């Protein structure tokens, strides 16, 4: 890791240390006896210092050639989320309490000046009560995160969506599509869970399977242990795929441009080995009972990410009034180039966001931090009679788990309106 990045990591740890000192004094107030406070201090700082040591060791031992998904990086990220999401909850409680204390201290001073100090209420156990409240509140995300890194990352959910179009060719009324995205197979660590995902996908009995990018984290070789499993995916009208931003190997160092190119060639062959037709700024026809629809597959184009995609090239040879489905990894591409494009693209399928792998989705409410970066980050969207569906991803990267935003298998049924 470079000297500059190491310095930045040390600065971040310094900020976290200041945060930890503040939270610790609120945390220890939950305990009355000196023995309990001593034990709590050993536990709190033992865990915190272990995390700091892990991060420093990771920054010294992991090179860019290892990629951002090296095991040490994943464990550091997982431990960071597990420790500091609950601590932020505690910070909220303690800071509110301290603001109250400051205001109350000002009130006491005012009461003393007016001779009414005895009228100020005082609760000796207030700080302890707040500390216990903060601890219980922080326990909820802590348990959720532990579930997310052990079970949640393989808690597959099937999302079904019916879409109606007046100009859908008659033969495709009732056509079913299974979309999967963002496998990131280099992060998988459970063969049985992966095989269960393949079985679930096949159980949907869809006419088509579309994969919308990020097969690997960095290297094509990551797919080797999982190739036999994913080659078992079946769809009578075909399996089609595109590339995502991680597939190009841009997030790690290569010994030479030739090595990087050889990795890309290996990745192309891997798609073929899996039985997928890889579309790279290309289009093809899906045919059924004498009718056709046009399938477009673009290379990655993302706002703030690599832009290998070329929509005009992808559209070459297509018919203006034909029914079109576009596979494009990053949903920001739909916003920038598709939803207002002169050519009517009926449905775009994307992925990329993962829903941040962290959030809340309940009837009537959903939230994920990724929504501050992407306006359209999960599920179905419609503008100008054009649809976008953003798959939440089947795999995971960085944080080695999922909390609230579960891995997704999408099943879309096309209907004639």
DRENNU-146690 format. One line per field, with one value per atom (N, C-alpha, C): residue number from 1; x, y, z. Coordinates in pm, whole numbers, plus 50000, padded with zeros to 5 digits. Atoms other than C-alpha are relative to their C-alpha. Layout:
residues N
kolmi c(NUM,...)
c1 c(X,...)
c2 c(Y,...)
c3 c(Z,...)
end
This chain:
residues 417
kolmi c(1,1,1,2,2,2,3,3,3,4,4,4,5,5,5,6,6,6,7,7,7,8,8,8,9,9,9,10,10,10,11,11,11,12,12,12,13,13,13,14,14,14,15,15,15,16,16,16,17,17,17,18,18,18,19,19,19,20,20,20,21,21,21,22,22,22,23,23,23,24,24,24,25,25,25,26,26,26,27,27,27,28,28,28,29,29,29,30,30,30,31,31,31,32,32,32,33,33,33,34,34,34,35,35,35,36,36,36,37,37,37,38,38,38,39,39,39,40,40,40,41,41,41,42,42,42,43,43,43,44,44,44,45,45,45,46,46,46,47,47,47,48,48,48,49,49,49,50,50,50,51,51,51,52,52,52,53,53,53,54,54,54,55,55,55,56,56,56,57,57,57,58,58,58,59,59,59,60,60,60,61,61,61,62,62,62,63,63,63,64,64,64,65,65,65,66,66,66,67,67,67,68,68,68,69,69,69,70,70,70,71,71,71,72,72,72,73,73,73,74,74,74,75,75,75,76,76,76,77,77,77,78,78,78,79,79,79,80,80,80,81,81,81,82,82,82,83,83,83,84,84,84,85,85,85,86,86,86,87,87,87,88,88,88,89,89,89,90,90,90,91,91,91,92,92,92,93,93,93,94,94,94,95,95,95,96,96,96,97,97,97,98,98,98,99,99,99,100,100,100,101,101,101,102,102,102,103,103,103,104,104,104,105,105,105,106,106,106,107,107,107,108,108,108,109,109,109,110,110,110,111,111,111,112,112,112,113,113,113,114,114,114,115,115,115,116,116,116,117,117,117,118,118,118,119,119,119,120,120,120,121,121,121,122,122,122,123,123,123,124,124,124,125,125,125,126,126,126,127,127,127,128,128,128,129,129,129,130,130,130,131,131,131,132,132,132,133,133,133,134,134,134,135,135,135,136,136,136,137,137,137,138,138,138,139,139,139,140,140,140,141,141,141,142,142,142,143,143,143,144,144,144,145,145,145,146,146,146,147,147,147,148,148,148,149,149,149,150,150,150,151,151,151,152,152,152,153,153,153,154,154,154,155,155,155,156,156,156,157,157,157,158,158,158,159,159,159,160,160,160,161,161,161,162,162,162,163,163,163,164,164,164,165,165,165,166,166,166,167,167,167,168,168,168,169,169,169,170,170,170,171,171,171,172,172,172,173,173,173,174,174,174,175,175,175,176,176,176,177,177,177,178,178,178,179,179,179,180,180,180,181,181,181,182,182,182,183,183,183,184,184,184,185,185,185,186,186,186,187,187,187,188,188,188,189,189,189,190,190,190,191,191,191,192,192,192,193,193,193,194,194,194,195,195,195,196,196,196,197,197,197,198,198,198,199,199,199,200,200,200,201,201,201,202,202,202,203,203,203,204,204,204,205,205,205,206,206,206,207,207,207,208,208,208,209,209,209,210,210,210,211,211,211,212,212,212,213,213,213,214,214,214,215,215,215,216,216,216,217,217,217,218,218,218,219,219,219,220,220,220,221,221,221,222,222,222,223,223,223,224,224,224,225,225,225,226,226,226,227,227,227,228,228,228,229,229,229,230,230,230,231,231,231,232,232,232,233,233,233,234,234,234,235,235,235,236,236,236,237,237,237,238,238,238,239,239,239,240,240,240,241,241,241,242,242,242,243,243,243,244,244,244,245,245,245,246,246,246,247,247,247,248,248,248,249,249,249,250,250,250,251,251,251,252,252,252,253,253,253,254,254,254,255,255,255,256,256,256,257,257,257,258,258,258,259,259,259,260,260,260,261,261,261,262,262,262,263,263,263,264,264,264,265,265,265,266,266,266,267,267,267,268,268,268,269,269,269,270,270,270,271,271,271,272,272,272,273,273,273,274,274,274,275,275,275,276,276,276,277,277,277,278,278,278,279,279,279,280,280,280,281,281,281,282,282,282,283,283,283,284,284,284,285,285,285,286,286,286,287,287,287,288,288,288,289,289,289,290,290,290,291,291,291,292,292,292,293,293,293,294,294,294,295,295,295,296,296,296,297,297,297,298,298,298,299,299,299,300,300,300,301,301,301,302,302,302,303,303,303,304,304,304,305,305,305,306,306,306,307,307,307,308,308,308,309,309,309,310,310,310,311,311,311,312,312,312,313,313,313,314,314,314,315,315,315,316,316,316,317,317,317,318,318,318,319,319,319,320,320,320,321,321,321,322,322,322,323,323,323,324,324,324,325,325,325,326,326,326,327,327,327,328,328,328,329,329,329,330,330,330,331,331,331,332,332,332,333,333,333,334,334,334,335,335,335,336,336,336,337,337,337,338,338,338,339,339,339,340,340,340,341,341,341,342,342,342,343,343,343,344,344,344,345,345,345,346,346,346,347,347,347,348,348,348,349,349,349,350,350,350,351,351,351,352,352,352,353,353,353,354,354,354,355,355,355,356,356,356,357,357,357,358,358,358,359,359,359,360,360,360,361,361,361,362,362,362,363,363,363,364,364,364,365,365,365,366,366,366,367,367,367,368,368,368,369,369,369,370,370,370,371,371,371,372,372,372,373,373,373,374,374,374,375,375,375,376,376,376,377,377,377,378,378,378,379,379,379,380,380,380,381,381,381,382,382,382,383,383,383,384,384,384,385,385,385,386,386,386,387,387,387,388,388,388,389,389,389,390,390,390,391,391,391,392,392,392,393,393,393,394,394,394,395,395,395,396,396,396,397,397,397,398,398,398,399,399,399,400,400,400,401,401,401,402,402,402,403,403,403,404,404,404,405,405,405,406,406,406,407,407,407,408,408,408,409,409,409,410,410,410,411,411,411,412,412,412,413,413,413,414,414,414,415,415,415,416,416,416,417,417,417)
c1 c(50084,50000,50089,49916,50133,50011,49975,50277,49885,50108,50001,49875,50118,49722,50019,49971,49892,49981,50017,49903,49852,50144,49534,49932,50058,49449,50032,49963,49640,49918,50083,49449,49858,50135,49119,49996,49995,49222,50011,49992,49311,49864,50135,48962,49914,50077,48810,50040,49954,49025,49934,50067,48884,49853,50140,48535,49985,50006,48607,50016,49980,48730,49870,50125,48409,49892,50103,48184,50030,49964,48377,49953,50040,48306,49848,50143,47938,49967,50021,47958,50025,49963,48128,49905,50096,47859,49887,50105,47627,50031,49960,47824,50026,49991,47808,50128,49885,48087,50129,49868,48455,50050,49956,48512,49933,50071,48244,50055,49944,48390,50137,49867,48738,49987,50020,48613,49949,50055,48412,50109,49891,48724,50091,49914,48933,49932,50073,48664,49991,50018,48596,50130,49874,48957,50074,49938,49070,49949,50060,48828,50041,49968,48898,50146,49857,49278,50029,49984,49253,49961,50042,49063,50104,49898,49319,50124,49881,49603,49976,50034,49423,50009,49998,49382,50144,49860,49747,50074,49936,49865,49955,50054,49636,50062,49946,49764,50147,49858,50125,50024,49975,50080,49925,50080,49813,50043,49961,49935,49884,50105,49724,49990,50003,49820,49909,50090,49619,49854,50137,49312,49929,50074,49057,49916,50082,48890,50084,49915,49183,49935,50066,49073,50019,49977,49236,49916,50082,49055,49855,50139,48722,49975,50021,48768,50011,49990,48877,49870,50126,48567,49887,50105,48342,50008,49983,48488,49968,50031,48461,49849,50146,48089,49941,50053,48025,50024,49967,48197,49939,50027,48113,49856,50143,47749,49934,50054,47650,50056,49942,47892,49938,50067,47727,49863,50128,47394,50022,49968,47551,50040,49959,47707,49879,50121,47361,49940,50057,47231,50086,49911,47538,50008,49991,47554,49872,50126,47184,50003,49990,47246,50094,49904,47549,49946,50063,47357,49903,50094,47089,50075,49923,47354,50052,49951,47500,49888,50113,47158,49957,50038,47080,50099,49898,47412,49977,50032,47320,49879,50119,46981,50033,49960,47143,50065,49936,47360,49899,50102,47057,49919,50078,46863,50078,49919,47155,50000,50002,47159,49868,50133,46785,49959,50031,46803,49902,50098,46591,50067,49927,46855,49933,50063,46653,49889,50109,46386,50046,49949,46616,49997,50007,46536,50136,49872,46826,49979,50013,46846,50141,49866,47162,50025,49981,47103,49972,50039,47016,50104,49895,47354,50006,49998,47345,49882,50118,46993,50021,49973,47097,50100,49900,47396,49938,50067,47177,49910,50082,46935,50084,49911,47222,50052,49949,47358,49896,50106,47025,49968,50028,46966,50110,49887,47314,50003,50000,47252,49924,50081,46992,50083,49917,47229,50116,49888,47509,49957,50051,47299,49967,50034,47176,50124,49875,47531,50062,49948,47642,49923,50080,47353,50038,49969,47443,50129,49871,47802,50005,50000,47710,49894,50111,47371,49942,50071,47236,50054,49941,47479,49954,50056,47317,49849,50144,46959,49926,50051,46835,49850,50139,46510,49963,50050,46305,49902,50087,46148,49931,50075,45871,49931,50055,45750,49934,50070,45487,50003,49995,45532,49916,50089,45275,50042,49963,45348,49898,50097,45097,50062,49936,45353,50087,49927,45493,49952,50042,45492,49919,50095,45212,50067,49935,45445,50070,49926,45619,49909,50093,45303,50016,49972,45390,50145,49856,45765,50057,49938,45962,50151,49856,46307,50049,49932,46529,50126,49882,46782,50081,49905,47087,50109,49899,47363,50102,49898,47683,50028,49964,47795,50120,49878,48139,50049,49973,48237,50126,49880,48574,49973,50037,48387,49928,50074,48194,50087,49925,48294,49917,50088,48012,49945,50038,47977,49853,50139,47644,49903,50087,47493,49996,49995,47608,49920,50077,47464,49850,50141,47137,49949,50038,47133,49974,50017,47178,49870,50124,46895,49878,50112,46664,49978,50011,46740,49934,50056,46663,49854,50138,46343,49900,50091,46200,49951,50039,46182,49975,50017,46227,50044,49964,46249,50141,49869,46560,50067,49922,46838,50093,49913,47012,50089,49904,47327,50053,49969,47397,50129,49867,47763,50057,49919,48034,49997,49985,48099,50104,49889,48424,50029,49955,48588,50111,49885,48909,50052,49934,49036,49906,50083,48877,50018,49971,49044,49912,50089,48809,49880,50118,48534,50026,49967,48718,49931,50062,48589,49848,50146,48231,49943,50043,48219,49905,50085,48069,49859,50132,47787,49919,50076,47687,49979,50024,47720,49874,50122,47415,49873,50118,47184,49937,50071,46917,49893,50107,46690,49980,50021,46527,50026,49976,46556,50137,49862,46913,50038,49940,47143,50093,49924,47293,50061,49928,47542,50070,49919,47729,50108,49892,48030,49962,50014,48032,50134,49877,48289,50113,49895,48474,50061,49953,48513,50124,49889,48779,50136,49874,49041,50063,49946,49076,50036,49982,49091,50118,49879,49421,50116,49882,49774,50034,49957,49892,50148,49857,50251,50026,49984,50195,49863,50126,49919,49960,50027,49952,49933,50060,49871,49853,50138,49559,49914,50074,49453,49975,50018,49509,49889,50108,49282,49864,50127,49010,49963,50027,49044,49953,50041,49016,49855,50136,48699,49899,50089,48543,49975,50013,48612,49918,50075,48464,49850,50142,48130,49954,50034,48135,49993,50000,48220,49873,50123,47919,49876,50113,47699,49928,50058,47632,50050,49959,47635,50033,49955,47840,49980,50025,47720,50086,49908,47981,49971,50048,47814,49943,50057,47615,49850,50140,47258,49976,50037,47090,49849,50144,46742,49961,50063,46533,49876,50108,46292,49911,50096,45975,49876,50121,45695,49990,50000,45797,50005,49990,45815,50140,49867,46126,49995,49969,46245,50150,49858,46580,50061,49926,46821,50130,49880,47091,50088,49909,47398,50117,49896,47629,50111,49890,47970,49976,50029,47996,50009,50001,47904,49938,50051,47872,50046,49964,47867,50097,49897,48190,50078,49931,48304,50050,49949,48476,49886,50104,48281,50048,49965,48353,49881,50121,47995,49979,50032,47875,49859,50139,47498,49974,50024,47507,50051,49946,47728,49910,50087,47500,49871,50125,47198,50014,49979,47357,49924,50073,47131,49865,50131,46829,49891,50114,46482,49937,50050,46332,49880,50124,45995,49998,49994,46113,49996,50001,46058,50141,49859,46391,50017,49955,46545,50149,49858,46879,50057,49923,47129,50112,49898,47341,50026,49966,47523,49963,50011,47508,49871,50127,47164,50017,49979,47316,50005,50000,47356,49858,50140,46977,49956,50038,46932,50068,49921,47204,49971,50006,47145,49877,50104,46843,49859,50141,46527,49947,50043,46521,50056,49939,46690,49894,50094,46528,49949,50042,46519,49931,50078,46253,50056,49954,46417,49902,50114,46127,50040,49961,46307,50151,49856,46656,50019,49967,46800,50141,49871,47083,50023,49964,47258,50089,49891,47577,49990,50007,47445,50007,50012,47394,49904,50076,47158,50090,49895,47483,50017,49996,47427,49958,50033,47291,49883,50113,46955,49876,50129,46589,49901,50109,46313,49881,50124,45968,49886,50112,45623,49979,50023,45582,50123,49878,45940,50123,49871,46289,50108,49886,46627,50129,49864,46986,50092,49906,47290,50031,49968,47336,49906,50093,47034,50053,49938,47251,50093,49916,47462,49919,50081,47199,49853,50142,46847,49919,50068,46740,50097,49900,46910,49952,50050,46681,49855,50138,46363,49964,50055,46142,49978,50020,46134,49943,50061,45940,50004,49999,45993,49975,50026,45856,49963,50042,45696,50116,49883,46037,50031,49977,46119,50149,49867,46437,49978,50000,46481,50144,49867,46780,50002,49983,46874,50094,49921,47016,50129,49877,47288,49985,50003,47339,50117,49881,47685,50025,49962,47872,50147,49860,48197,50030,49966,48387,49951,50063,48164,49954,50027,48142,49865,50132,47770,49892,50115,47424,49908,50090,47194,49878,50123,46835,49980,50005,46916,50053,49960,46919,50036,49963,47073,49875,50124,46823,50009,50028,46694,49872,50116,46458,49933,50077,46182,49898,50085,46012,49916,50091,45706,49948,50048,45625,49856,50140,45257,49963,50057,45072,49887,50101,44870,49873)
c2 c(49882,50000,50124,49881,50347,50077,49918,50586,50097,49902,50840,49937,50068,50590,49960,50037,50470,50120,49879,50828,50033,49973,50872,49905,50098,50553,50037,49958,50677,50120,49885,51006,49959,50050,50820,49931,50067,50604,50101,49895,50921,50060,49947,51058,49898,50104,50725,49988,50007,50727,50109,49891,51066,49967,50041,50937,49892,50109,50625,50050,49946,50825,50062,49935,51029,49896,50102,50724,49915,50083,50527,50060,49938,50780,49995,50021,50755,49855,50144,50375,49954,50047,50329,50051,49948,50537,49902,50100,50239,49910,50091,50058,50079,49928,50155,49968,50039,49957,50024,49977,50024,49875,50123,49656,49984,50010,49660,50100,49899,49979,49957,50045,49827,49891,50108,49515,50057,49939,49727,50073,49928,49935,49902,50100,49626,49943,50056,49486,50102,49895,49815,50029,49961,49911,49879,50119,49553,49975,50019,49517,50112,49885,49868,49997,50004,49832,49884,50112,49492,50041,49950,49658,50094,49907,49938,49925,50079,49683,49926,50071,49484,50094,49904,49796,50040,49963,49898,49886,50115,49546,49982,50012,49534,50103,49893,49868,49978,50026,49751,49875,50129,49404,49980,50019,49437,50102,49912,49580,50018,49978,49718,49881,50119,49408,49892,50097,49205,50034,49958,49407,50039,49952,49570,49893,50104,49237,49891,50095,49064,49967,50039,48870,50098,49905,49118,50127,49882,49406,49972,50037,49224,49992,50012,49141,50135,49865,49497,50078,49932,49630,49945,50060,49382,50041,49961,49464,50148,49856,49838,50022,49984,49811,49947,50060,49581,50087,49918,49818,50139,49857,50164,50038,49971,50142,50005,49989,50057,50119,49887,50319,50133,49878,50584,50015,49997,50490,50053,49955,50538,50147,49860,50865,50092,49918,50998,50022,49988,50926,50087,49927,51062,50148,49859,51382,50075,49937,51455,50027,49983,51401,50114,49894,51631,50138,49873,51905,50040,49972,51874,50050,49959,51899,50144,49863,52214,50102,49909,52375,50008,50003,52266,50078,49923,52406,50150,49860,52737,50042,49970,52718,50014,49991,52654,50134,49870,52961,50113,49896,53169,49998,50011,53032,50054,49948,53115,50152,49854,53473,50057,49950,53504,49947,50052,53316,49885,50109,53021,49866,50121,52750,49874,50119,52513,49945,50045,52493,49914,50079,52314,49852,50143,51940,49933,50068,51697,49850,50145,51323,49939,50055,51150,49885,50119,50836,50025,49973,51014,49950,50041,50952,49849,50145,50585,49946,50041,50550,50021,49972,50713,49900,50096,50481,49863,50127,50174,50007,49984,50308,49993,50000,50370,49860,50136,50020,49907,50084,49851,50038,49954,50065,49954,50041,49980,49849,50145,49611,49952,50040,49597,49994,50011,49690,49903,50093,49485,49857,50135,49167,49984,50005,49251,49983,50009,49295,49862,50136,48966,49899,50088,48796,50022,49966,48976,49937,50055,48849,49848,50146,48491,49935,50060,48421,50094,49906,48735,50010,49987,48739,49890,50106,48416,49984,50002,48502,50044,49965,48494,50032,49960,48671,50007,49995,48632,50116,49884,48955,49979,50022,48909,50129,49875,49186,49972,50007,49192,50138,49874,49461,49987,50003,49545,50106,49911,49701,49984,50011,49783,49949,50040,49715,49875,50126,49388,49902,50099,49131,49888,50095,48880,49873,50126,48579,50011,49981,48733,50035,49981,48782,49883,50104,48592,49955,50033,48577,50028,49982,48529,50016,49968,48670,49991,49996,48590,50084,49915,48862,49973,50004,48811,50101,49894,49063,49995,49976,49139,49875,50122,48788,50021,49977,48902,49868,50135,48536,49991,50002,48621,50017,49982,48697,49878,50116,48368,49911,50087,48133,49881,50108,47877,49928,50074,47616,49959,50044,47485,50115,49884,47835,50043,49964,47909,49901,50101,47582,50018,49973,47672,50116,49887,48001,49953,50053,47817,49922,50078,47581,50092,49904,47873,50068,49935,48043,49906,50097,47729,49967,50031,47670,50104,49897,47992,49962,50050,47811,50114,49886,48138,49967,50018,48161,50050,49937,48379,50026,49957,48446,50111,49887,48783,50025,49963,48861,50139,49859,49232,50051,49949,49253,49976,50028,49215,49852,50144,48845,49976,50018,48881,50131,49879,49124,50070,49944,49169,49908,50094,48853,49891,50106,48600,49868,50127,48318,49979,50013,48391,49911,50076,48218,49850,50141,47886,49907,50094,47728,49991,49993,47826,49976,50011,47769,49882,50118,47419,50025,49973,47539,50092,49902,47842,49956,50052,47652,49915,50081,47452,50084,49916,47752,49970,50038,47676,50101,49915,47891,49963,50051,47763,50101,49900,48093,50065,49953,48161,50071,49929,48314,50107,49887,48658,50079,49930,48868,50125,49881,49199,50012,49975,49336,50113,49892,49549,50065,49924,49794,49917,50082,49528,49899,50105,49293,50039,49954,49507,49994,50007,49461,50135,49865,49837,50033,49966,49821,49929,50062,49641,50025,49980,49661,49871,50113,49435,50017,49993,49350,50065,49942,49466,50015,49991,49579,49868,50130,49240,49905,50086,49061,50037,49955,49272,49956,50042,49197,49848,50145,48824,49965,50020,48846,50024,49971,49004,49888,50110,48730,49876,50111,48473,50019,49970,48645,49977,50024,48642,49849,50146,48268,49940,50051,48220,50016,49981,48368,49890,50105,48123,49864,50127,47835,49985,50003,47928,49988,50010,47918,50131,49868,48292,50062,49920,48500,50140,49871,48806,50107,49889,49128,50118,49888,49402,50110,49895,49708,49937,50077,49468,49982,50036,49372,49867,50128,49046,49987,50022,48915,49879,50112,48698,49965,50039,48502,49894,50097,48313,50002,50015,48188,50105,49906,48414,50146,49862,48728,50024,49966,48913,50116,49881,49146,50020,49966,49324,50010,49998,49261,50077,49917,49524,49975,50021,49463,50097,49897,49750,49968,50005,49753,50106,49913,49942,50148,49853,50310,50050,49951,50475,50140,49864,50830,49993,50011,50856,49871,50127,50513,49990,50022,50374,49997,49991,50438,49934,50077,50163,49984,50020,50153,50106,49909,50310,49966,50030,50328,50005,49990,50439,49876,50123,50145,49881,50109,49914,49997,49989,50039,49976,50016,49989,49879,50107,49786,49969,50025,49799,50078,49933,49902,50099,49893,50224,49957,50032,50073,49860,50135,49730,50007,50009,49623,49971,50007,49668,49981,50018,49543,50027,49963,49691,49944,50039,49533,50101,49898,49810,50003,50029,49755,50111,49888,50101,50078,49930,50265,50147,49859,50612,50015,49994,50527,50022,49984,50499,50146,49861,50843,50096,49908,51003,49986,50021,50845,49927,50089,50617,50055,49968,50757,50113,49894,51057,49982,50023,50898,49996,49997,50939,49860,50137,50562,49946,50051,50403,49865,50125,50141,49969,50027,49978,49965,50050,49808,49993,50009,49848,49924,50078,49599,50036,49955,49717,49933,50050,49630,50102,49912,49779,50052,49929,49948,49907,50098,49633,50049,49941,49857,50029,49978,49924,49879,50119,49575,50031,49957,49766,50097,49909,49923,49938,50045,49878,49999,50009,49756,49932,50051,49718,50063,49941,49781,50147,49858,50154,50081,49925,50244,49921,50062,50173,50107,49907,50332,49922,50050,50265,50120,49889,50493,50025,49986,50429,50099,49909,50649,50144,49868,50954,50012,50003,50846,49971,50039,50692,50027,49971,50826,49872,50126,50488,49888,50091,50219,49856,50137,49913,49995,50019,49785,50068,49955,49926,50151,49856,50282,50020,49973,50437,50149,49862,50758,49996,49989,50853,49867,50132,50509,49904,50088,50348,49950,50061,50109,49974,50041,50057,49909,50085,49766,49985,50008,49775,49882,50120,49436,50029,49974,49438,49918,50079,49189,49868,50132,48824,49980,50017,48856,50118,49892,49096,50031,49959,49289,50106,49905,49499,49948,50051,49450,49857,50141,49068,49951,50039,49053,50087,49919,49196,50016,49970,49363,50073,49935,49437,50006,50001,49448,49864,50139,49080,49971,50036,48911,49964,50004,48916,49915,50065,48694,50064,49928,48894,49916,50068,48734,50099,49903,48964,49927,50054,48862,50113,49901,49061,49968,50017,49116,50095,49916,49247,50082,49914,49548,50001)
c3 c(50000,50000,50000,50015,49913,50131,49881,50171,50025,49986,50102,50059,49949,50162,50145,49861,50482,50092,49920,50614,50016,49991,50531,50098,49908,50718,50144,49865,51023,50045,49966,51011,50034,49972,50995,50136,49870,51290,50113,49899,51479,50031,49980,51426,50074,49933,51528,50147,49861,51843,50085,49928,51946,50023,49989,51878,50107,49902,52084,50143,49865,52382,50050,49962,52385,50031,49981,52347,50123,49886,52608,50132,49874,52882,50019,49988,52804,50027,49985,52782,50143,49865,53121,50107,49903,53293,50028,49979,53255,50119,49893,53529,50128,49873,53895,50076,49919,54062,49925,50060,54003,49929,50064,53920,49863,50128,53648,49900,50092,53507,49949,50043,53497,49893,50097,53316,49867,50121,53070,49922,50067,52997,49926,50064,52922,49875,50114,52694,49886,50102,52513,49927,50064,52451,49941,50058,52390,49858,50132,52099,49905,50085,51969,49954,50036,51979,49907,50092,51812,49858,50130,51528,49941,50048,51500,49952,50037,51493,49868,50124,51220,49880,50110,51005,49966,50025,51047,49932,50061,50968,49856,50135,50666,49907,50085,50536,49966,50024,50566,49915,50065,50419,49869,50121,50148,49896,50110,49819,49905,50100,49537,49906,50086,49342,50059,49937,49597,49974,50026,49510,50128,49883,49743,50067,49940,49814,50064,49929,49982,50134,49874,50295,50114,49891,50533,49983,50026,50366,50034,49972,50389,50150,49856,50755,50069,49943,50833,49977,50030,50658,50084,49919,50836,50145,49861,51175,50021,49991,51106,50008,49999,51026,50129,49878,51322,50122,49884,51565,49994,50001,51441,49964,50014,51330,50139,49864,51691,50078,49927,51821,49957,50046,51604,50064,49928,51763,50142,49864,52106,50000,50011,51993,49997,50009,51908,50140,49866,52260,50090,49910,52438,49965,50040,52233,50037,49958,52298,50150,49856,52669,50037,49968,52667,49962,50034,52487,50109,49890,52755,50123,49883,53027,49987,50021,52871,50020,49984,52851,50146,49859,53205,50086,49926,53328,49984,50021,53171,50081,49920,53342,50147,49859,53680,50028,49981,53636,50005,50003,53549,50130,49877,53847,50120,49890,54078,50002,50007,53955,50050,49959,54026,50137,49868,54357,50001,50009,54235,49966,50037,54208,50052,49943,54426,49913,50084,54158,49882,50111,53910,50035,49970,53892,49979,50012,53929,50015,49996,53854,49998,49990,53977,49902,50083,53768,49852,50137,53443,49900,50093,53276,49988,50005,53369,49919,50075,53231,49850,50141,52902,49943,50046,52880,49972,50023,52918,49877,50120,52657,49874,50116,52417,49970,50018,52476,49938,50055,52408,49856,50137,52098,49905,50084,51965,49979,50010,52026,49876,50114,51747,49871,50121,51459,50016,49980,51617,49969,50027,51611,49851,50143,51259,49915,50076,51133,50015,49980,51290,49915,50086,51113,49853,50139,50790,49950,50044,50782,50013,49986,50878,49912,50074,50715,49895,50086,50552,49859,50133,50261,49904,50084,50136,50021,49975,50235,49873,50132,49876,50002,50013,49793,49852,50137,49475,49987,50026,49346,49866,50123,49090,49956,50055,48862,49865,50129,48585,49935,50074,48319,49873,50117,48050,49899,50110,47711,49886,50110,47434,49870,50125,47160,50014,49985,47295,49893,50100,47010,50066,49943,47066,50053,49960,47089,50135,49875,47392,50118,49890,47598,50098,49902,47917,50005,49997,47845,50138,49868,48165,49988,49998,48235,50143,49870,48531,49986,49999,48600,50126,49889,48820,49971,50020,48875,50113,49896,49065,50083,49928,49153,50091,49922,49273,50060,49952,49294,50085,49918,49447,50147,49859,49770,50058,49951,49791,50087,49910,50072,50048,49958,50092,49877,50120,49819,50002,49989,49945,49975,50019,49954,49853,50142,49598,49916,50073,49471,50023,49970,49643,49915,50086,49449,49858,50136,49119,49990,50000,49210,50002,49994,49299,49866,50132,48967,49900,50095,48770,50032,49960,48970,49949,50053,48824,49859,50133,48486,49900,50089,48298,49857,50141,47920,49972,50021,47941,50134,49884,48192,49954,50028,48185,50121,49895,48385,49970,50028,48424,50065,49972,48514,50138,49881,48779,50035,49976,48747,50108,49908,48944,50074,49932,49183,49922,50072,48984,49889,50091,48812,49952,50058,48579,50073,49934,48772,50123,49884,49065,49968,50040,48866,49993,50021,48832,50101,49906,49158,49987,50005,49075,49860,50139,48700,49977,50019,48717,50052,49940,48943,49910,50077,48733,49855,50135,48404,49994,49995,48520,49984,50021,48472,49865,50122,48215,49964,50052,47996,49854,50136,47674,49889,50104,47484,50011,49995,47595,50128,49886,47856,49943,50054,47790,50115,49895,47983,49948,50029,47994,50107,49905,48181,50095,49903,48496,50027,49978,48626,50061,49937,48831,49904,50091,48536,49920,50084,48367,50071,49927,48640,50026,49983,48686,50144,49859,49067,50064,49946,49103,49903,50083,48971,49927,50082,48689,49968,50031,48603,49865,50133,48248,49936,50075,48009,49937,50062,47843,50099,49898,48169,50022,49984,48208,49881,50119,47851,50002,49992,47904,50100,49903,48208,49936,50067,47993,49904,50093,47730,50076,49915,48008,50045,49954,48132,49888,50114,47783,49982,50015,47760,50113,49886,48105,49977,50032,47992,49904,50097,47703,50068,49925,47938,50083,49921,48152,49914,50090,47844,49976,50020,47835,49870,50115,47519,50052,49949,47618,49894,50092,47453,50041,49974,47427,49899,50090,47276,49872,50110,47059,50022,49988,46988,49929,50061,46897,50003,50006,46822,50083,49932,47050,49918,50090,46832,50064,49950,46920,49912,50081,46697,49890,50110,46412,50039,49953,46627,50059,49952,46742,50100,49920,47013,49996,50010,47017,50139,49874,47303,49979,50009,47353,50122,49889,47565,49994,50001,47659,50098,49904,47818,50106,49885,48145,49963,50008,48144,50129,49872,48482,50028,49962,48606,50118,49897,48803,49993,50019,48681,49855,50135,48373,49900,50102,48054,49870,50117,47807,49905,50078,47684,49893,50110,47360,49953,50032,47321,49850,50144,46958,49927,50060,46866,50032,49958,47062,49919,50073,46865,49849,50144,46522,49945,50065,46296,50060,49941,46525,49926,50063,46405,50097,49916,46536,50085,49931,46631,50062,49943,46750,50153,49853,47110,50047,49961,47291,50150,49862,47613,50004,49987,47722,50129,49883,47960,50017,49974,48114,50150,49860,48443,50097,49905,48603,49974,50023,48656,49965,50037,48617,49848,50146,48247,49947,50042,48211,50017,49974,48365,49903,50081,48154,49850,50145,47813,49948,50051,47795,50015,49975,47952,49912,50091,47718,49859,50131,47417,49891,50112,47076,49966,50024,47035,50125,49887,47255,50044,49939,47477,50112,49912,47657,50143,49868,47945,50009,49972,48090,50130,49881,48338,50045,49945,48565,50136,49867,48891,50068,49957,49037,50143,49872,49353,50120,49890,49570,50109,49890,49768,50119,49898,49959,50093,49914,50112,50143,49863,50410,49994,49999,50476,50060,49948,50562,49884,50097,50332,50066,49944,50483,49922,50075,50332,50034,49981,50283,50033,49966,50374,49961,50024,50253,50003,49989,50315,49984,50010,50217,49980,50022,50231,49853,50142,49858,49930,50064,49785,49996,50008,49852,49879,50120,49553,49874,50114,49327,50028,49986,49282,49980,50030,49141,50037,49944,49344,50020,49985,49374,49956,50039,49215,49870,50128,48940,49998,50022,48803,49860,50130,48516,49971,50049,48319,49849,50144,47976,49936,50048,47935,49977,50007,47978,50141,49870,48258,50024,49951,48459,50118,49880,48695,50048,49938,48934,50095,49918,49074,50116,49879,49428,50007,50004,49333,50074,49937,49420,50095,49917,49572,50092,49908,49797,49981,50013,49802,50106,49894,50057,50134,49879,50360,49973,50032,50378,50052,49955,50441,49939,50041,50381,50121,49889,50631,49944,50043,50531,49850,50146,50159,49955,50019,50072,49854,50138,49765,49918,50078,49480,49874,50128,49203,49949,50057,48980,49894,50103,48777,49942,50068,48524,49897,50101,48323,49912,50095,48009,49959,50037,47932,49886,50106,47630,50061,49939,47749,49917)
end
